[in-house]
Amino acid sequence: MESDPPLAWPPYRSTALRAPTLPPVPLPPGRTELTGPVFGEGDVRPTDADLTRQHAGDPLGERIVVHGRVVDTDGRPVSHTLVEVWQTNAAGRYRHAVDRHPAPLDPNFTGAGRCLTDAGGRYRFVTIRPGAYPWKNSPNAWRPAHIHFSLFGRAFVQRLVTQMYFPGDPLLPHDAIANSVPQAARDRLVAALDLDASVPEWALAYRFDLVLRATPFEEPR
Amino acid sequence: MTTPSQTVGPFFALGMPCPDGVPDGVWLRGRVLDGAGDPVPDALVESWQADPPAFSRGATDDAGHWAVRVPPPQRYVDLSVFARGLLRRVVTRLYLPGVPDDEVLAGLDPARRATLVATAMPDGYALDIHLQGPHETVFFAV
């Protein structure tokens, strides 16, 4: 896709030995590529969409709503598809054994969620605003606050894993990963403050819409 | 315009749990290796097949080994590989050994065809995925 980053992107050092070097071979989509896993209500629990209610107590940090719509490039909603998210806690620490950043873990926050889009392609999470954290890519490199998103769509060709950033983050222009995206498409990764969807005296909302590629697959609407 | 892809990073296991797989299935397994021939310990391999429809995924361990347990595939499965250092997924196929008359395989450079053909094992099939290097796996643009 023209909006996607290249595989080889020297500013992101981990691409050096991992980005394939030979041109990909075109594969006309067949039945395998035009179908995909189907997830249902049995794959998600109601608490999976509220990352602030997965433990006995309230997590620390700024509670936020993150919501949006998943559509394809033809504008059709992508309904009943699985959305997976993961993120740091408010202090910028992942609950993951590999994360050695000396910031505190929060016993009341795991940082993982999932939900299905509704018939209109809409999803909604309640979470905590994630924190920035240093990474060793270059001196003073800190990842801007972000939430990882994984989407399946309806077909194998629609699979997307990306990251959502926050508007106005001063780290964003310095981030080798965000900057891998062509300039014209970069703002598609930045959520918008959404006061209309905010819950007064409780949580601000951010809107993050996602666009998957269209497929010839017809879905009843 | 589509939403751009970004890397899964090293912490994807938090949000992308791996299912146990089909109890009576066959194992598809292998290693993910980088351009220096070193194991990639933070990759995720997803398998998808249409007949019968089955999705699975497995994260690599410290030695770069991944494994998924799936219903016996007909001819091939599609694989998506995600990792820290991959800004978008790369797509390949695992073919069972001895699949005849496959148009996709036939269309490949014969020297590279073998990068997609798995080896039969007692409990399934094995295939290493080389992201770079002299044995770089054939990846597809889908």
Interface residues (C-beta under 8 A of the other chain):
Chain A: M1 E2 S3 D4 P5 P6 L7 W9 Y12 S14 T15 A16 L17 R18 A19 P20 T21 L22 P24 V25 P26 L27 P29 R31 T32 E33 T35 G36 P37 V38 T73 E84 V85 W86 Y94 R95 H96 V98 D99 T110 G111 A112 G113 R114 H148 S150 F156 V157 R159 L160 V161 T162 Q163 I177 A178 S180 V181 P182 A184 A185 R186 R188 L189 L210 V211 L212 R213
Chain B: M1 T2 T3 P4 S5 Q6 T7 V8 G9 P10 F11 F12 A13 L14 G15 M16 D34 G35 A36 D38 V40 D42 E46 W48 Q49 A50 D51 P53 F55 Y76 V77 D78 S80 F82 A83 R84 G85 L86 L87 R88 R89 V90 V91 V104 G107 L108 L131 Q132 E136 T137 V138 F139 F140 A141 V142
